[in-house]
């Protein structure tokens, strides 16, 4: 069974752990750089990206996660997508720069503008998973404003990319761990 880390400094890391178990992986809760050693992949959950950055710097995890992502798959959701991006705006901030995407923080609005909706994934996603719409939970979500030439868009919401992969990495601006649908986590496990 593949061992997948879940960065456990902030955010709903327990929900990601449960989603990984449903998809067939063993979650490992990562709180220090030594926890990364035996992992096949890493999930960076949602939360507050500036707080996560501070905690990663304080705990010595930032460089360790960047190095890990240079070798192994990383899946970032919401704040995790911000941290994985090459470029961050709204305001600008440091990131791991693992994917050639530009992300605007909190671009859908404030907490009151959060929503649960149904999205229709792109045919490429559906060909690799089970058919059907997907429930998408957006909580103070970022918007992916630009994707590089090697990035593939797997789902959109109102025309904006919300699920994107590039090589071994995957990001979503919504929270698939808060639904019963395990297809996104299962897709990530295929990258391990």
C-alpha positions in Angstrom: 0.0 0.0 0.0 1.3 3.4 -1.0 2.2 5.8 1.9 1.0 9.4 1.2 1.9 12.2 3.5 -0.6 14.9 4.5 1.0 18.1 5.7 -0.6 18.5 9.1 0.2 22.0 10.3 -3.2 23.6 9.6 -6.3 22.8 7.7 -8.5 19.7 7.4 -5.7 17.2 7.1 -7.8 14.5 8.8 -10.4 14.7 6.0 -7.6 14.2 3.4 -6.3 11.2 5.4 -9.8 9.7 5.3 -10.1 10.4 1.5 -6.7 8.8 0.9 -7.8 5.7 2.9 -11.0 5.4 0.8 -8.9 5.7 -2.4 -6.5 2.9 -1.2 -3.5 4.6 0.4 -2.1 4.8 3.8 -2.0 8.4 5.1 1.0 9.6 7.2 0.5 12.9 9.0 3.6 15.1 8.3 4.6 17.6 11.0 8.4 17.6 10.5 10.9 17.1 7.7 11.8 13.6 8.9 8.2 12.5 8.3 8.8 12.9 4.5 11.5 10.2 4.2 9.5 7.1 3.4 6.6 8.7 1.5 5.4 8.1 -2.0 3.6 11.4 -2.3 2.4 14.4 -0.3 -0.9 16.3 0.0 -0.8 19.9 1.0 -4.3 20.7 2.4 -6.4 23.9 2.4 -6.1 26.3 5.2 -4.6 29.8 5.2 -1.5 29.9 2.9 0.4 32.7 4.7 0.0 30.9 8.1 1.1 27.6 6.5 4.1 29.3 5.0 5.1 30.7 8.5 4.6 27.3 10.1 6.6 25.6 7.4 9.5 28.1 7.8 9.3 27.8 11.6 9.4 24.0 11.5 12.0 23.8 8.8 9.6 22.1 6.4 9.6 24.6 3.5 12.9 23.6 1.9 12.2 19.9 2.7 8.8 20.0 1.0 10.3 21.9 -2.0 13.0 19.2 -2.4 10.4 16.4 -1.9 8.3 17.9 -4.7 11.3 18.0 -7.0 11.3 14.2 -6.8 7.9 13.0 -5.9 4.2 13.8 -6.5 2.5 16.7 -4.6 -1.2 17.4 -4.5 -2.3 20.8 -3.3 -5.9 21.8 -2.5 -7.0 25.4 -2.1 -4.2 26.9 0.1 -2.1 24.0 -1.0 -2.7 25.0 -4.7 -1.4 28.5 -3.8 1.7 27.0 -2.2 2.4 24.7 -5.2 2.0 27.6 -7.8 4.8 29.3 -9.5 3.2 32.7 -9.2 0.9 34.0 -6.5 -1.1 37.3 -6.4 -3.7 39.0 -4.3 -1.2 39.8 -2.6 2.0 38.2 -3.9 3.7 35.7 -1.6 6.4 33.1 -1.6 5.5 29.6 -2.9 7.1 26.3 -3.6 7.1 26.9 -7.4 6.4 23.3 -8.3 3.8 23.9 -11.1 3.7 26.5 -13.9 0.5 28.1 -12.8 -0.5 31.6 -11.6 -2.9 31.7 -8.7 -4.9 34.6 -7.2 -5.7 34.2 -3.5 -9.3 34.5 -2.3 -10.4 35.4 -5.8 -14.0 34.3 -5.5 -14.5 36.6 -2.5 -14.9 36.4 1.3 -16.0 33.5 3.5 -19.7 34.4 2.8 -19.0 33.8 -0.9 -18.0 30.2 -0.3 -20.2 27.6 -2.0 -20.9 24.0 -2.9 -21.7 23.3 -6.5 -21.6 20.6 -9.2 -18.9 20.7 -11.9 -18.5 18.7 -15.1 -14.9 17.5 -15.3 -13.1 17.6 -18.7 -13.3 14.4 -20.9 -9.7 13.6 -20.1 -10.5 13.3 -16.4 -13.6 11.3 -17.0 -11.7 8.9 -19.3 -9.2 8.2 -16.4 -11.9 7.9 -13.6 -15.6 7.1 -13.3 -18.1 9.2 -15.3 -20.3 11.8 -13.8 -20.4 15.3 -12.4 -18.3 16.2 -9.3 -19.3 18.0 -6.2 -17.0 20.9 -5.6 -16.7 22.7 -2.2 -15.1 26.2 -2.6 -14.1 27.9 0.6 -12.5 31.3 0.1 -11.1 29.7 -3.0 -8.2 30.9 -5.2 -8.6 31.2 -8.9 -6.0 29.8 -11.3 -5.4 32.8 -13.6 -2.8 31.2 -15.9 -1.6 27.7 -16.8 1.7 27.0 -18.5 2.1 24.9 -21.6 2.7 21.7 -19.7 -0.2 22.0 -17.4 -3.5 20.2 -18.3 -6.8 21.4 -17.2 -9.0 18.6 -15.9 -12.0 20.6 -14.6 -13.3 24.2 -14.8 -15.8 26.3 -12.9 -17.3 29.3 -14.7 -14.5 28.9 -17.3 -11.7 29.1 -14.8 -9.4 26.0 -14.2 -10.1 24.4 -10.8 -8.4 21.0 -11.3 -5.0 21.0 -13.0 -2.1 18.6 -13.4 1.4 19.0 -14.5 3.6 16.0 -14.7 3.6 14.3 -11.3 1.8 17.2 -9.5 -1.9 18.0 -9.1 -3.8 21.0 -7.7 -7.5 21.8 -7.0 -8.9 25.1 -5.9 -11.8 23.2 -4.3 -11.9 20.7 -1.5 -12.4 17.1 -2.8 -11.7 15.8 0.7 -15.0 17.2 2.0 -17.1 15.0 -0.3 -17.7 11.3 -0.6 -16.2 11.3 -4.2 -12.7 9.8 -4.1 -11.9 10.3 -7.8 -9.5 13.2 -7.4 -7.5 11.4 -4.7 -7.5 8.2 -6.7 -6.2 10.2 -9.7 -3.4 11.5 -7.5 -2.5 8.0 -6.4 -2.0 7.0 -10.0 0.9 9.4 -10.1 2.8 7.5 -7.3 
